[in-house]
Amino acid sequence: MQVLFFFSAFFAEIAGTIAGFGSSTIFLPLALFFVDFKTALLLVALTHIFGNLGKITFFKHGIDKRLLIIFGLPSVLLSLFGALLVGYINQDILKMILGIFLAIFSLGSFLMPDFKFAPVAQNAIVGGAISGFIAGLIGTGGALRSAFLTAFNLEKEKYIATAAVIAIAVDATRIPVYLSSDFMDEKYYYFIPMLFVIAILGSFIGRKIVDKISQDKFRKLVLFAIFLISLKFIWDYLG
C-alpha cells in the first residue's frame, strides 16, 4: 500500500506539471484511498510545496511580480481562513465538498476548454481569494488558480514559475495550521523525506516531457480520471 501511495505522488507530480493545474488536484483524491482526509491534506500540501520548489528551479525564466502581489496576497490571507475551518468541519463533508469541486472543475474544463476570465486586476484579486480559501479548506486550489492566471496570457514557463511561487506562499501559510492542529499521526513522519525526493524528481521529469506530449489530449485524460474519482467521493457520502 505504501508503494502505491508513493507511486501516486510521483505520477501526480509529473501529470500536474504537464497538465498545468498542479499536482494536488490529482494527488489529493488518490491519497484518500490510503489515508484519512486530514492526513492526506497535510501530506499532499507538503508534496505540493516540495514540487513547486522544483518548478521554480526548473522554470526559472521570470516571475510576474504584479500578479504575485494582486493575486498572491489575497490567496495567502484566505488560505489561512480556510485552513482554520478544517478542524471544525466533519471529514466526510470535506471529502464530499472536494468531490463536488472536482466534478465541477473537470466538467467545466471539458465543456468550456477555452473559457478564460477577463485579465483585469479585480478578477485577479477575487480569483486569488477564492482559490486560496479552497486550498486551505480542501487542499486543491491549484485548479481554480490556473483558471484565473491563464487569463493573463503569460508565457508557459513564466506562468508556471509565477503560479509556483503563489502556491508555495499558500502552502507555507496553511501547513503550519495543519501541523498545529495535529492533522497527522507520527507514524507518517517518515513519509516526508520520501515525498520530498518524489516531488523534486517528478517536477524534473515533467519539465523534460512538457513540450514532447500533446497537452490537450493528456489534459482531457487527466480530467476524465478526476471526474470519475469525484463521483466516487460524492457517492460515498450520499450512500
C-alpha positions in Angstrom: 0.0 0.0 0.0 2.8 2.4 0.8 4.5 1.7 -2.5 1.2 2.6 -4.3 0.9 5.8 -2.2 4.4 6.9 -3.2 3.8 5.9 -6.8 0.6 8.0 -6.8 2.6 11.0 -5.5 5.2 10.5 -8.3 2.5 10.2 -11.0 0.6 13.2 -9.7 3.7 15.4 -9.7 4.5 14.5 -13.3 0.9 14.8 -14.5 0.3 18.0 -12.7 3.3 19.6 -14.3 2.3 18.6 -17.8 -1.4 19.3 -17.4 -0.7 22.7 -15.8 -3.1 22.7 -12.9 -0.9 21.4 -10.1 -0.2 18.1 -8.5 -2.6 18.5 -5.5 -5.7 18.3 -7.7 -4.5 14.8 -8.8 -2.7 13.6 -5.7 -5.3 14.5 -3.0 -8.1 12.3 -4.4 -5.6 9.5 -4.9 -4.1 9.9 -1.4 -7.6 9.5 0.1 -7.6 5.9 -1.0 -4.7 5.3 1.5 -5.1 7.7 4.4 -7.8 9.8 6.1 -8.7 13.3 4.9 -6.7 15.4 7.4 -3.6 13.3 7.0 -3.9 13.5 3.2 -4.4 17.2 3.4 -1.1 17.7 5.1 0.9 15.1 3.2 -0.3 16.5 -0.1 0.4 20.0 0.9 4.0 19.1 1.8 4.4 17.3 -1.5 2.9 20.3 -3.3 5.3 22.7 -1.7 8.3 20.5 -2.5 7.2 20.1 -6.1 6.7 23.8 -6.5 10.2 24.5 -5.2 11.4 22.2 -8.0 9.3 24.1 -10.6 10.9 27.4 -9.6 14.3 25.8 -10.1 13.4 24.2 -13.4 11.3 27.0 -14.8 13.4 30.0 -13.8 12.6 32.3 -16.6 10.9 35.2 -14.8 8.0 35.8 -12.5 5.2 38.3 -13.0 5.6 40.4 -9.9 2.4 42.3 -10.3 0.3 39.1 -10.3 2.4 37.9 -7.4 1.0 40.8 -5.4 -2.6 41.3 -6.6 -3.3 37.5 -6.8 -0.9 36.1 -4.3 -1.7 38.3 -1.3 -5.5 37.6 -1.1 -4.7 34.0 -1.8 -2.4 33.7 1.2 -4.8 35.5 3.5 -7.9 33.5 2.6 -5.9 30.2 2.7 -5.3 30.8 6.4 -9.0 31.3 7.0 -9.8 28.1 5.0 -7.2 26.1 6.9 -8.6 27.2 10.3 -12.1 26.0 9.3 -10.9 22.4 8.6 -10.8 21.4 12.2 -14.5 22.4 12.7 -16.0 20.5 9.7 -16.7 16.8 9.5 -14.1 15.0 7.3 -16.8 13.2 5.4 -18.4 16.5 4.5 -15.0 17.9 3.4 -14.5 14.9 1.2 -17.9 15.4 -0.3 -17.1 19.1 -0.9 -13.9 18.0 -2.6 -15.8 15.7 -4.8 -18.3 18.4 -5.9 -15.5 20.8 -6.6 -13.5 18.3 -8.7 -16.7 17.3 -10.6 -17.4 21.0 -11.4 -13.8 21.7 -12.4 -13.4 18.6 -14.6 -16.8 19.0 -16.3 -16.3 22.8 -16.8 -12.8 22.2 -18.3 -14.3 19.6 -20.7 -17.3 21.7 -21.8 -15.6 25.1 -21.9 -11.9 24.4 -22.6 -11.3 27.9 -24.0 -13.0 29.8 -21.2 -11.0 32.5 -19.6 -11.7 35.2 -17.1 -11.0 38.8 -18.2 -7.4 39.7 -17.4 -8.2 42.6 -15.0 -6.9 43.3 -11.5 -10.4 42.8 -10.0 -10.5 39.2 -11.3 -7.0 38.5 -10.1 -7.9 39.6 -6.5 -11.2 37.6 -6.5 -9.5 34.6 -8.0 -6.7 34.7 -5.6 -9.1 35.0 -2.6 -11.3 32.1 -3.8 -8.5 29.8 -4.8 -6.6 30.4 -1.6 -9.7 29.7 0.5 -10.4 26.4 -1.3 -6.7 25.4 -1.0 -6.8 26.0 2.8 -10.2 24.1 3.2 -9.9 21.2 0.8 -6.3 21.4 -0.5 -6.9 21.7 -4.2 -6.9 25.4 -5.1 -4.5 25.0 -8.0 -7.2 24.2 -10.5 -9.1 27.4 -9.8 -5.8 29.3 -9.6 -4.9 28.1 -13.1 -8.3 29.2 -14.5 -7.7 32.8 -13.4 -4.0 33.0 -14.1 -4.2 31.7 -17.6 -6.4 34.7 -18.5 -3.2 36.9 -18.3 -1.6 35.1 -21.2 1.8 34.6 -19.6 4.5 32.6 -21.4 4.3 29.0 -20.4 7.4 28.9 -18.3 6.7 32.4 -16.7 3.2 31.2 -15.9 4.5 28.0 -14.2 7.1 29.9 -12.2 4.5 32.6 -11.1 1.9 30.0 -10.1 4.5 28.0 -8.3 5.6 31.0 -6.1 2.0 31.8 -5.2 1.3 28.1 -4.4 4.4 28.0 -2.1 3.2 31.1 -0.3 -0.3 29.5 0.2 1.2 26.2 1.3 3.6 27.9 3.7 0.6 29.6 5.3 -1.7 26.5 5.6 0.8 23.8 6.5 1.6 25.3 10.0 -2.1 25.4 10.7 -2.5 21.7 9.8 0.6 20.8 11.9 -0.6 22.8 15.0 -3.9 21.0 14.7 -2.3 17.6 14.8 -3.7 16.5 11.5 -1.1 13.7 11.1 -0.1 10.8 13.3 3.7 10.5 14.0 3.8 7.2 12.1 3.6 9.1 8.8 6.5 11.4 9.6 8.9 9.2 7.7 6.8 9.8 4.5 8.0 13.4 4.4 11.6 12.9 3.1 10.4 10.3 0.6 7.8 12.8 -0.7 10.4 15.5 -1.0 12.5 13.3 -3.3 9.5 12.2 -5.3 8.2 15.7 -5.7 11.5 17.1 -7.0 12.1 14.2 -9.3 8.5 14.3 -10.6 8.8 18.1 -11.3 12.1 17.5 -13.2 10.7 14.7 -15.3 7.5 16.7 -16.0 9.7 19.6 -17.1 11.6 17.3 -19.5 8.5 16.0 -21.3 6.2 19.0 -21.1 7.0 20.0 -24.7 7.0 16.4 -26.1 3.4 15.4 -25.4 0.0 16.6 -26.6 -1.1 18.6 -23.6 -4.7 18.8 -24.9 -5.1 15.0 -25.1 -3.2 14.4 -21.8 -5.2 17.1 -20.0 -8.5 15.5 -21.2 -7.4 12.1 -19.9 -6.5 13.5 -16.5 -9.7 15.5 -16.3 -11.7 12.3 -17.1 -9.9 10.4 -14.3 -10.5 13.3 -11.8 -14.2 13.3 -12.8 -14.6 9.6 -12.0 -12.9 9.9 -8.7 -15.1 12.9 -7.8 -18.2 10.9 -8.5 -16.9 8.2 -6.1 -16.4 10.8 -3.3 -19.9 12.1 -3.8 -21.4 8.6 -3.9 -19.6 7.6 -0.8 -21.2 10.5 1.1 -24.7 10.1 -0.3 -24.6 6.3 0.2 
